């Protein structure tokens, strides 16, 4: 089965202007999936600019605690940073981008895989335009 047929792709936070405040994504309910990957772009590489993931038993964003080892720092300006949580121990997750130095943060996406019940539709701005190639031959794209 194709990746996008087995995943729920959601934009959980819009891109932001240059700034230094922390950016928190919307909370993702993991009750129906076994794997969530958060990803975004950090425009300015700096040790103080990084993605981390938090979890909680409560879906309203209170009581969120950092996941150990979830800090991902961009190696170069404009890098996409991602962190995958396989079998989360609590139901609710969110991504947080810490901005120790002024930077722009791209949209934050959550890709939830392994749902026991398939989503009705992916929720992103615009469309996900995709094709699938099954054992494709070489030739014109």
N, C-alpha and C positions, 0 to 999 in steps of 0.2 A: 504494500500500500504506500502511496506517496506521502511525503512528510506533511504537506499542508492539509491533506485529508485526515491526518491523525493528530492535528494540533489546533489549539485555539490561540490565535495571534491577536493581542490587544495592545493598543497604545494606552499606557497607563499614566502618562504625563506628557504634556506638550513641551516642545522645545522652549528654552528660556533665553533671555537677553543676557549680556555680560553682567556678572555680579559675583558676590561672595557668600550669599546666604545658602543654606542647605536646601536641596530640592527633594521633596518626598513624593513618591508616586502614589497613585491610588492603591488601596489594599486589594490583593488578589486572594480569592477564596479557593483554597486547594482541596476542598472536600471531594471534588470530583476528578482529581488528577493525581499522578504520581511524580510528576517532574515539572518544574518551572524554571525557565531561563529568563533572566532580566538582562537587557542590553541597551546601551546608549552610546553616544559620541561625546567625548570630552575634548573641547577644542584647544585647550591650553594644557600641555603636559606640565605637571608640577607634583611633587610628592604629597602636597596637601589637597590635591584634587583627585577624588576617587569615588568609586561605586562601592556600596556595601548593601547587604540585605538584612532585613529585620523580620522577626516573627512574633506572633501573639495568639492567644486563645480567643481574643476579642476582635471582631471585625470592624470596629469604628476607629482603629488607629491608636487606641490607648494601650498602654502596657507593652509596647513594642520593644524587643530586645535584639541587639546585634547578634548575628550568627557568627560564631567563631570562624576565623579564616576567610570571611567573605569579602575582605577589602581587596579591590582590584584597581591598581593605579595605571593610568595610560602611560605607555613607554615613550610615545611621541605625540606631539600635538595633532589632534584630529583622529586619534585612535578610537576604535569601537572597543568598549570594555563590556565584559559579560560575566555573569556568575550564574551557575546552574545549581539548583537545589533538587536533589533526588530524594524522594520520600521524606518530605518535611515532617518534623515532629509535632508541629502545631498547625492549625488549620489556616491561619492567615499570614500572608507574607507581603512585604513591600520593599521596593528599592529606594535607597537614599543616595543622592550624590552630594558629597561634602566638597565645598569649594573653599579651600584654604587660600587660594590665589584667584583673582578675578578670571572667570572663564564663562564661555557660552556652553550650555548643555543641550545636546540634541534631544529629540523625542525619546522617551523611555518606553521600551516595549517589553511585554511579558509574553513568553511563548510557553503555553501550558500543554504538555503532552501526556499521553496515556489516559485520557479521560475514559471513565466507564460509560458515560453517556456523551455522545457527540454533541458539540455545540450547533445551534441553529445557523450561526453565521459568525465569521470573524469580525471584530470591531476595530477598524482602523480608519483614519482619515483617508478618503479616496478609495482606491481599489488595490488589492494585491493582484498584480498581473503576473501570472506564472505559467510555465509549460513544464511538461515532464517528458523526459527521454528515457525509454527503457531499452537498454543495450543499443544506443544509437550508433550508426555508422559515421565515419568521418566524412566531412563534406561541407557544403555551404551552410552557415548557421541559419 
